[in-house]
Amino acid sequence: MNLNSTDLTQTIELAANLGGDTDTIATISASLFMAGHQHALVPADWYQCLCHVEVAERIVGPFAKQFAS
């Protein structure tokens, strides 16, 4: 994994293509990336692929507001 990456999409795609337990590796990579790039956003086209966008917004929105620094 490139620890100097400045792009969330690149980070996730690289991690997912490493092989092995790719969903876990990509999730950890994305979490570490976001810890260091707190203003990064999930690409809009990825976000729109969620099956339940309204549910995610209802749950994640208040959580992020409460726990964001």
C-alpha positions in Angstrom: 0.0 0.0 0.0 1.3 3.5 -0.8 1.3 5.3 2.5 1.9 8.6 0.6 -1.3 8.4 -1.4 -3.4 11.6 -1.6 -6.4 10.0 -3.4 -9.0 7.8 -1.6 -10.0 6.1 -4.8 -6.4 5.1 -5.7 -5.9 3.9 -2.1 -9.0 1.6 -2.1 -8.4 0.2 -5.6 -4.8 -0.6 -4.9 -5.6 -2.3 -1.6 -8.5 -4.2 -3.2 -6.2 -5.5 -5.9 -3.5 -6.8 -3.7 -5.1 -10.2 -3.3 -6.0 -12.2 -0.2 -8.6 -10.8 2.1 -9.2 -7.8 -0.1 -12.4 -6.5 1.4 -10.7 -6.3 4.8 -7.5 -4.8 3.4 -9.4 -2.2 1.5 -11.5 -1.3 4.5 -8.4 -0.9 6.7 -6.6 1.1 4.0 -9.6 3.5 3.6 -9.9 4.0 7.3 -6.2 4.8 7.7 -6.4 7.1 4.7 -9.4 9.0 6.1 -7.6 9.3 9.5 -4.9 11.3 7.8 -7.1 13.1 5.2 -10.1 14.1 7.2 -11.5 16.4 4.5 -11.4 13.8 1.8 -14.8 12.7 0.3 -16.0 9.5 -1.1 -16.3 9.9 -4.9 -19.9 10.9 -5.8 -20.3 8.1 -8.3 -19.3 5.6 -5.6 -21.6 7.1 -3.1 -24.5 6.9 -5.6 -23.9 3.1 -5.9 -25.1 2.5 -2.4 -28.3 0.6 -2.3 -29.7 2.5 0.6 -28.4 6.1 0.3 -31.2 7.5 2.4 -30.5 5.0 5.2 -26.8 5.7 5.1 -27.4 9.4 5.3 -29.8 9.1 8.2 -27.4 6.9 10.2 -24.0 8.2 9.2 -24.8 11.9 9.2 -25.7 12.3 12.8 -22.8 10.0 13.9 -20.3 12.1 11.9 -21.7 15.4 13.4 -21.5 14.0 16.9 -18.0 12.5 16.7 -16.2 14.7 14.1 -13.7 17.0 15.6 
